[in-house]
Amino acid sequence: MGLASDLGGVLDITADRIVEHVFWITFAALGQVALWIPLVVMTRSFLVDAVRALALTSGRTAFGERSMARSQLTRFLTGSRTMRNAYGAAKVAAFVLLGALVTVARLEASGGTGVTAAGIAALEAAAGASVLLAVGLCLVRGIPVLADARAYLTA
């Protein structure tokens, strides 16, 4: 594992961030989520990525053997498959459900879908819960990174 591997990891994270931000901004523009959601997610992303870049100058990486994570909690929240999968699944669920709401609304406006009001309400509730879970996991995974970054900010 060398520089090429580190660069691949950074580019992978960057691509993930771009896709995620595009979805959050799009759903905010469509009125499906409040503006504060993409603002919180993007602010967290920028802060965490800036701290990780700073740690990289000290020879530390986001994940792996040279991880900048200073605590077991941070390693679990940011690097474990369990948390990464949970966060990914929450985002996918949120984006799919929000997309379904947009589709249902557009079909209803053009003649109807046959979806009952109760069905739409259930879809809205599921989408709302998924969005809150995704944003919550975003913050829960980001705050320990920022806390562990004190060592790089004071050096």
Residue pairs with C-beta under 8 A, 6 or more apart in sequence:
1 64
1 65
6 56
6 61
9 61
9 62
9 63
9 64
10 56
10 62
13 49
13 62
14 49
17 45
17 49
20 41
20 45
20 91
21 38
21 41
21 42
21 45
23 91
23 95
24 33
24 37
24 38
24 41
24 42
25 38
27 33
27 38
27 95
27 98
27 102
28 34
28 35
28 37
28 38
30 102
32 98
32 101
32 102
32 127
33 98
33 131
37 131
37 135
40 135
40 138
40 139
41 135
41 138
44 138
44 139
44 142
45 142
47 142
47 146
48 142
48 145
48 146
51 68
51 145
51 146
51 149
51 152
51 153
52 61
52 62
52 68
52 145
54 149
54 152
54 153
55 61
55 62
55 68
55 149
55 152
58 68
58 152
58 155
59 66
60 66
60 67
60 68
60 152
61 67
61 68
62 68
62 78
63 78
63 79
67 75
67 79
68 145
68 148
68 149
68 152
69 75
69 78
69 79
69 144
69 145
69 148
70 148
70 151
71 144
71 148
73 144
74 144
74 145
74 147
74 148
76 82
76 83
77 83
77 140
77 141
77 144
78 84
78 141
78 144
78 145
83 137
83 141
86 137
87 134
87 137
87 138
87 141
90 130
90 133
90 134
90 137
91 134
93 126
93 130
93 133
93 134
94 127
94 130
94 131
94 133
94 134
97 123
97 126
97 127
97 130
98 127
98 131
100 123
100 127
101 120
101 123
101 124
101 127
104 113
104 115
104 120
104 123
107 113
108 115
115 123
